[in-house]
Amino acid sequence: MKLVLKLVVLAVLLATQTINAQIKNSKTVSVKVYGNCEMCQSAIEKAGSQRNVATVNWNKDTKMATLNYDSQKTGTDDILKRIALAGYDSETFLAPDDVYAKLPECCQYNRDLKPAAGENKLAGEAYANHNAAQQKGQLQLLLDNYFTLKDALANTDAVAAAQKASVMSVAAKTVDMGKLNAKEHNAWMKTMKDIAAGAEAISASKDIAKQRSAFITLSANIYELAKATENNQALYYQHCPMFNSGKGANWLSKEEEIKNPYYGSQMLNCGSVQDTIGGK
């Protein structure tokens, strides 16, 4: 029995070393995250982990989560926000009440933590976007996230672009397909994986060139999604003929005026409107 236990411990250590080797600028912290069971473990680890950027390992007995992440691409707060938006409290961020209420009965842990001075600790952009999802259409919220990301790229702000993409990635994971109509559902099924992958790729990088390259495919999929969504406001599908080694690249904008996310101030007004969708 002791031999089996030693082998299990050795296997865990080797697996942890392998994971850590894949993450550059590795930093490891342990934080308490509330949950109950194996289902909680799966949800917490999935919500917090990000390929080649962050891994989360949660122990259901101790309620401790070990976060290992690239300190130049993300941080403890970003990881715990994603976990909170999946329904699980930490001492830093509380899950929204409506998300907690939707957890399976076996996952509904005792909520001992209370927000300070009437505030939910999941404050800031991620929580604001979650609340907005209760008022807006599921896909409209995702579009709003995309537009803030586009603006960050037009401003050549790689740090802001990574942050906006991280919020967009959370929004993509929280889309409730049960609230989509048939047309939206079909479009979402076709684009969801590429949209999630594009947002994660941008959030995982601080290199503006790499972010802009990933934005090409992300924009193409957002365009397909936008066409399936009822938009009271006109949206403009715009084209830059010079980017991507002269192959060109498109993006979606709420403004007809060109503000090129691929070149920023270098050629801010380079481009043209290719299509207009939505509007009354």
C-alpha positions as CSV (number, residue, x, y, z in Angstrom):
1,M,0.0,0.0,0.0
2,K,2.8,2.4,0.9
3,L,4.5,1.6,-2.4
4,V,1.3,2.4,-4.3
5,L,1.0,5.7,-2.4
6,K,4.6,6.6,-3.2
7,L,4.0,5.9,-6.9
8,V,0.9,8.1,-7.0
9,V,2.8,11.0,-5.3
10,L,5.7,10.6,-7.8
11,A,3.3,10.6,-10.7
12,V,1.6,13.8,-9.5
13,L,5.0,15.5,-9.0
14,L,6.2,14.4,-12.5
15,A,2.9,15.7,-14.1
16,T,3.2,19.0,-12.2
17,Q,6.8,19.4,-13.4
18,T,5.8,18.7,-17.0
19,I,3.0,21.2,-16.9
20,N,5.3,23.8,-15.3
21,A,7.9,23.3,-18.0
22,Q,5.3,24.2,-20.6
23,I,4.5,27.6,-18.9
24,K,7.1,30.3,-19.3
25,N,7.8,32.9,-16.5
26,S,6.1,30.4,-14.2
27,K,4.7,31.5,-10.9
28,T,2.8,29.3,-8.5
29,V,0.4,30.4,-5.7
30,S,-2.1,28.6,-3.5
31,V,-5.5,30.1,-2.8
32,K,-8.7,28.9,-1.1
33,V,-11.6,28.3,-3.5
34,Y,-14.9,27.0,-2.2
35,G,-16.6,23.9,-3.6
36,N,-17.7,20.4,-2.6
37,C,-17.1,17.5,-5.0
38,E,-15.4,16.1,-8.1
39,M,-17.8,18.1,-10.4
40,C,-16.7,21.2,-8.6
41,Q,-13.1,20.2,-9.2
42,S,-13.6,19.8,-12.9
43,A,-15.5,23.1,-13.2
44,I,-12.9,25.1,-11.2
45,E,-9.9,23.6,-13.0
46,K,-11.5,24.1,-16.5
47,A,-12.6,27.7,-15.7
48,G,-9.2,28.8,-14.4
49,S,-6.9,27.0,-16.8
50,Q,-5.7,28.5,-20.0
51,R,-3.5,26.5,-22.4
52,N,0.2,27.3,-22.1
53,V,-0.7,30.2,-19.8
54,A,-2.3,28.9,-16.6
55,T,-3.1,25.7,-14.9
56,V,-5.3,25.1,-11.9
57,N,-5.3,22.1,-9.6
58,W,-8.0,22.1,-6.9
59,N,-8.2,19.7,-3.9
60,K,-11.8,19.0,-2.7
61,D,-10.7,18.1,0.8
62,T,-8.6,21.1,1.6
63,K,-10.4,23.5,-0.7
64,M,-7.1,24.8,-1.9
65,A,-6.3,25.6,-5.5
66,T,-2.8,25.6,-6.8
67,L,-2.4,28.2,-9.6
68,N,0.5,28.0,-11.9
69,Y,0.7,30.7,-14.6
70,D,2.9,32.8,-16.9
71,S,3.3,36.0,-14.8
72,Q,3.9,38.1,-17.9
73,K,0.6,37.0,-19.5
74,T,-1.9,36.7,-16.7
75,G,-2.3,36.9,-12.9
76,T,-4.0,35.5,-9.9
77,D,-6.9,38.0,-10.1
78,D,-7.7,37.1,-13.8
79,I,-7.7,33.4,-12.9
80,L,-9.9,33.8,-9.9
81,K,-12.3,36.0,-11.8
82,R,-12.9,33.2,-14.3
83,I,-13.4,30.7,-11.5
84,A,-15.9,33.1,-9.8
85,L,-17.8,33.5,-13.0
86,A,-18.1,29.7,-13.1
87,G,-19.9,29.9,-9.7
88,Y,-17.1,29.4,-7.2
89,D,-16.1,31.8,-4.4
90,S,-12.6,32.7,-3.4
91,E,-11.5,35.1,-0.7
92,T,-10.8,37.6,-3.5
93,F,-13.8,37.3,-5.7
94,L,-17.3,36.1,-5.1
95,A,-19.4,34.3,-7.7
96,P,-22.6,36.2,-8.9
97,D,-25.6,34.9,-7.0
98,D,-27.5,33.8,-10.1
99,V,-24.5,31.7,-11.3
100,Y,-24.1,30.1,-7.9
101,A,-27.9,29.3,-7.9
102,K,-27.5,27.3,-11.1
103,L,-24.9,25.0,-9.8
104,P,-26.0,21.4,-9.3
105,E,-27.2,20.7,-5.8
106,C,-24.2,18.7,-4.9
107,C,-22.0,21.6,-5.8
108,Q,-23.7,24.3,-3.8
109,Y,-21.2,24.8,-1.0
110,N,-21.8,26.9,2.2
111,R,-21.2,30.5,1.2
112,D,-19.4,31.8,4.3
113,L,-17.8,34.8,2.6
114,K,-19.8,38.1,2.4
115,P,-19.2,41.1,0.1
116,A,-17.7,44.1,1.8
117,A,-19.9,47.2,2.3
118,G,-22.6,45.9,0.0
119,E,-20.2,45.3,-2.9
120,N,-19.8,42.1,-4.7
121,K,-16.1,41.3,-4.7
122,L,-16.3,40.2,-8.3
123,A,-16.1,43.9,-9.2
124,G,-14.8,45.6,-12.3
125,E,-15.2,44.7,-16.0
126,A,-15.8,41.0,-15.8
127,Y,-18.6,41.3,-13.3
128,A,-20.1,44.3,-15.1
129,N,-20.2,42.2,-18.3
130,H,-21.8,39.3,-16.6
131,N,-24.6,41.6,-15.2
132,A,-25.0,43.1,-18.7
133,A,-25.6,39.6,-20.1
134,Q,-28.8,39.4,-17.9
135,Q,-30.1,42.5,-19.8
136,K,-28.7,42.0,-23.3
137,G,-28.9,39.2,-25.7
138,Q,-26.2,36.6,-25.2
139,L,-24.4,37.3,-28.4
140,Q,-24.8,41.1,-28.2
141,L,-22.6,41.1,-25.1
142,L,-20.0,39.1,-27.0
143,L,-20.1,41.7,-29.8
144,D,-19.6,44.5,-27.3
145,N,-16.5,42.8,-25.9
146,Y,-15.2,42.4,-29.4
147,F,-15.6,46.2,-30.1
148,T,-13.6,47.1,-27.0
149,L,-10.9,44.8,-28.1
150,K,-10.9,46.3,-31.6
151,D,-10.5,49.8,-30.1
152,A,-7.5,48.6,-28.0
153,L,-5.8,47.3,-31.1
154,A,-6.5,50.5,-33.0
155,N,-4.8,52.3,-30.1
156,T,-1.9,49.9,-30.4
157,D,-2.3,49.1,-26.7
158,A,-1.2,45.4,-26.3
159,V,-1.8,45.3,-22.6
160,A,-5.4,46.6,-22.9
161,A,-6.0,44.3,-25.9
162,A,-5.0,41.3,-23.8
163,Q,-7.3,42.4,-20.9
164,K,-10.2,43.0,-23.3
165,A,-9.7,39.6,-25.0
166,S,-9.6,37.9,-21.6
167,V,-13.0,39.4,-20.7
168,M,-14.3,38.4,-24.2
169,S,-13.0,34.8,-23.5
170,V,-15.1,34.7,-20.3
171,A,-18.1,36.0,-22.2
172,A,-17.7,33.3,-24.8
173,K,-17.7,30.6,-22.1
174,T,-20.9,31.9,-20.5
175,V,-23.1,32.1,-23.6
176,D,-26.3,30.3,-22.7
177,M,-27.3,28.5,-25.9
178,G,-30.7,27.8,-24.5
179,K,-31.5,31.5,-24.9
180,L,-30.5,31.7,-28.6
181,N,-32.9,31.5,-31.4
182,A,-32.5,28.9,-34.2
183,K,-30.5,31.2,-36.4
184,E,-28.2,32.4,-33.6
185,H,-27.8,28.9,-32.4
186,N,-26.6,27.6,-35.8
187,A,-24.1,30.5,-36.2
188,W,-22.8,30.1,-32.7
189,M,-22.2,26.3,-33.1
190,K,-20.2,27.0,-36.3
191,T,-18.1,29.8,-34.8
192,M,-17.8,29.2,-31.0
193,K,-14.6,27.2,-31.0
194,D,-12.7,29.7,-33.3
195,I,-14.0,32.7,-31.4
196,A,-13.0,31.2,-28.0
197,A,-9.6,30.2,-29.5
198,G,-9.0,33.7,-31.0
199,A,-9.9,35.5,-27.8
200,E,-7.6,33.3,-25.8
201,A,-4.7,33.7,-28.2
202,I,-4.9,37.5,-28.0
203,S,-5.3,37.4,-24.2
204,A,-2.3,35.2,-23.9
205,S,0.0,37.6,-25.7
206,K,1.5,41.0,-25.1
207,D,2.9,41.1,-28.7
208,I,0.7,43.5,-30.7
209,A,1.8,41.9,-34.0
210,K,0.7,38.5,-32.8
211,Q,-2.5,39.9,-31.4
212,R,-3.4,41.6,-34.7
213,S,-2.7,38.4,-36.6
214,A,-5.1,36.4,-34.3
215,F,-7.6,39.2,-34.8
216,I,-8.1,38.3,-38.5
217,T,-9.7,34.9,-37.9
218,L,-11.6,36.2,-34.8
219,S,-13.1,39.0,-36.9
220,A,-14.2,36.7,-39.7
221,N,-16.1,34.6,-37.2
222,I,-17.6,37.5,-35.3
223,Y,-18.9,38.8,-38.7
224,E,-20.7,35.5,-39.3
225,L,-22.1,35.6,-35.8
226,A,-23.2,39.3,-36.1
227,K,-25.1,38.5,-39.3
228,A,-27.2,36.0,-37.4
229,T,-28.0,38.4,-34.6
230,E,-30.6,41.1,-34.6
231,N,-28.8,44.4,-34.3
232,N,-30.8,47.6,-33.9
233,Q,-27.6,49.5,-34.6
234,A,-25.8,49.3,-38.0
235,L,-22.5,47.5,-38.0
236,Y,-19.8,48.0,-40.6
237,Y,-17.6,45.2,-41.9
238,Q,-14.4,47.0,-43.0
239,H,-11.4,46.0,-45.0
240,C,-7.7,46.9,-44.8
241,P,-6.0,45.9,-48.2
242,M,-2.4,46.1,-47.0
243,F,-2.3,44.0,-43.9
244,N,-1.2,40.3,-43.8
245,S,1.5,40.7,-46.5
246,G,-0.9,42.4,-48.9
247,K,-3.6,39.7,-48.5
248,G,-5.8,42.1,-46.6
249,A,-7.8,41.7,-43.4
250,N,-11.3,42.6,-42.2
251,W,-12.9,43.7,-39.0
252,L,-16.3,44.7,-37.7
253,S,-17.0,48.2,-36.3
254,K,-19.9,50.1,-34.8
255,E,-18.7,53.3,-36.6
256,E,-18.6,53.9,-40.3
257,E,-15.4,55.9,-39.9
258,I,-12.3,53.8,-40.4
259,K,-10.1,53.2,-37.4
260,N,-7.8,50.5,-38.5
261,P,-7.0,48.0,-35.7
262,Y,-4.2,46.4,-37.8
263,Y,-2.0,49.5,-38.1
264,G,-3.3,51.9,-35.5
265,S,-1.8,55.4,-35.8
266,Q,0.5,54.3,-38.6
267,M,-2.4,54.1,-41.0
268,L,-5.5,54.7,-38.8
269,N,-7.8,55.7,-41.7
270,C,-6.6,53.0,-44.2
271,G,-9.5,50.9,-45.3
272,S,-13.1,50.8,-46.6
273,V,-16.5,49.5,-45.7
274,Q,-17.3,46.2,-47.4
275,D,-20.7,45.5,-45.9
276,T,-23.3,47.0,-43.6
277,I,-25.5,44.8,-41.4
278,G,-28.3,45.5,-38.9
279,G,-29.8,48.8,-38.2
280,K,-33.4,49.9,-38.4
